[in-house]
Amino acid sequence: MRKISDAEASLSKAISYQSTSANPQAKAAICTYLTTLLTDYCDAVVTRVTTGGAPALVATIPRTTPDAVLFYGHYDVMDPGKRADWDSEPFTMTKRGERLYGRGAGDNKGQLLATINGLNAFLLAHPNHKQTIKLLIEGEEEQGSLHLADTVRKLRATALADVTRVIVVDGSMNASGAHVLRLANRGLFGIKLHIKTAQHDNHSGNAGNILPNPVLIFQQILNLLYDANKQHVRIPGFYDGVAEPTAAEWALIDDLPYDPEHTAEVFGGAITASNKRDYYHKLMFEPTFNVSGVASGYNGAGIKTIIPGELTASINMRLVGTQKPDQIAAAVAKLLAPFTAAGVLTIESTGDIPPATTKASVAELAVFRNAAAAADLPLLIEPCMAGTVPNYVWTDILGAQAFTLPLANFDQNNHSKNENMTERAFAEGIRLIAALAGEFEEHAAR
């Protein structure tokens, strides 16, 4: 096995592949590149897995332990948008001011290549290691991981049967610059409501009191779903599975940074949390109800006296604990059945990801803390990630523990122009992964 001589060059090569959803040839090409890296520099046995969409890679670095540690990342990237918005070519890695710029630099090629480089460093230092290590790298994360669940189901009795821990190298570090370990994440239930009362807009004088107004029907529906005065979701059974933080989780929260003034500045509006515990409780342990967009009627200059013919509204809810999207969907359908039966409402599903939770012992958390200390890096531990990723495939389908360990800087500009990864974050990520593999090896040896 050889040493990767230039870590940044390995990332530069990865960024050069334009592996967007619209470019299957580039996806196939980067799969070949990653296979070569993993084979030549990690002694891995790599299998390209056919899915319903882009191929996935499963790499195994075999040894003697009955259990395996799996690292997860993705090789697909978002479309870069207009070239004019970027200060350099999106698919040519450019170094400026101690940052590495390019589409995928942070999300997720930079983190993925930091992982491969980190494993290469670990393997060179531990040629006789005992811990079995695996990687699963998919190509559809930016499209919602459309086939990841089915892929994991297909492999759970074979290639992934021995996996007990999954390390998800995706997301962003803490805004303070500290590395962070996330033990859970909120799920997502989303719907789009289509309300139609006429084939076209109508004059409000000629049709007033004669035709129903879809905006007012939406108001009725919204009042059935949510009590704005009490900030309480009215969907029957919605709060089933919501639990309060444990004492251990409160202790983790108490160690997290809290700067309400800076947070309000970042968000551009006053936050509703009254203190630190309230802030993290709202972000990690409370479900949400959010109307993200409404489109109907006329909102241009002046007045246009019409009754809109239709309305579309997008609603999403972040889920926590053991809330189940399918049960909530059934309850919504039943609650709004009078409107659908009347032919004025259709409901479209736009999100269906269960929350995922990993309960880690003090000893299990110590593995990550020790790795960070060995890499000389600060590490925060969040009991739950406020956002949504499909970690349920690891916890619910595979039956493994899922740990999210982002390696990219907080201001990586992923999904936007001038996406980047700082040289410091890239180098730290390599050190952290090498140290973490070393900690797993120590436990395997014992």
Phi, psi and omega in degrees: 000139183256160175273137172289113190285331184220099184298317181294326177293324178294325176288318179303318178297317180297319181294333183293341178278123184275065190275059175274172181298335183269006187229076181296332179295318178293326177296317178296322182292319181288332174298320177295317179297313180295323178299317178297315178301311185291326180287312186281329189246354178229005182052037183269150169263117189248132177241130174271120186260126176284131176240188175285356180219238180290147181292154173248156176247134171242118181247136179237125172256092194283144171210211194255351184289145178287342179248157179234148171260129182248131172258133181243137173205184179219149183258350180279155181226162175287153173300137184286348183079209184287130178300326182296339180282343182265150177274352177205171182298127183300327184254021170236112183297127183235131181264122176217127174054044177067023174234148178254113186260144176157154178294125183094357181304320178259322190233090011224009186295322178299317180290321179295316180288329173297321179295313181296317177295321178296319178293323176301316179296318179297314184294324177294327180277344182226069183296338181250032184297155181256332186289126174283132183236138178228160173227142169236120184238117183255171183235022182224017183299321182288352174254012180095020179050055190303324186242011182295315182300313180295324178296315179294321176300318182294328186259353190293335179265358182234266188295333183250012187297331184265004183282124178245338179225137178239128177254113181267110181263083182204158180099199183233150174292174178296150180300336179288348184099352180282149172289156185218141174249128181246131187262342182211172173210152177285150176270187183214129170238122183229143176222153172241125180262127176246112181249125182226122181244349179201162181286343181201169174293151181229156178296129185287344174279313182290328186245001179300133184073355181258319179252142175288152180260122183296334178293320179289328174294320176299323177299318177298314181297316181299321179292332176287326184276328190213136175262102184293328181293319181264357184050055187225130179282131184265000179296124182303131179077006184300321186273005176297127179098355178278129183232156177279155178299147174281171177300321180294322179290322175299322180296321176295319179297319182298338180270356182276152178288154179211117181224086186298326180294314179294320179298316178297324179294318179295315182284339181076023179193159181292136178272155185266352181290142182267339179198181185299311181296320178297320180300308183285332175297316179295322184281331190246331190238002177244135172288162181240163170226119188223129171264111187266350178183143176224133179228122178190148169067210186241131178226026179277194181292148176071208184238142174223105190278083181235161164255115181302148177273339182204167180213144173233131179228137177254128181233135174226151181226124173278133185250152182227173174059239179240027174301144186241118182303322183294324177291321179293320178299317179295320179293321178296315180300319179291319182295323184261011182304322178301326181284321178289323178295328179283351177083010181260350186228134165236145184245125179249132178279132179234357180196134185206067182238116179292154172292160178228140182224134173242123175264107183256140178283169177301319181294322180291322176291329180297331178301315181287320178297318180294322179296316178297319179295320179295328178273001181060049183229145174285148180222123172261152178238119178258127179296336179207143174273133184292331182275190185235125170226158185279052180288349177299337179295331179276316184280315187272320184271312183275338181074029181249165172280140180243125179238123177265122183231082181293144182245356184265151178296153184300323183262048184283347180060032178295146183070008182229183178289157177053043174302143185207165168225131179291149176301325180295314180297319180297313180294320179294322179298319178298314179297318183293318180294318178299318180292322180294317176299324177296321178293318176299323180293321178299318179292321178297320180296326180283000000 
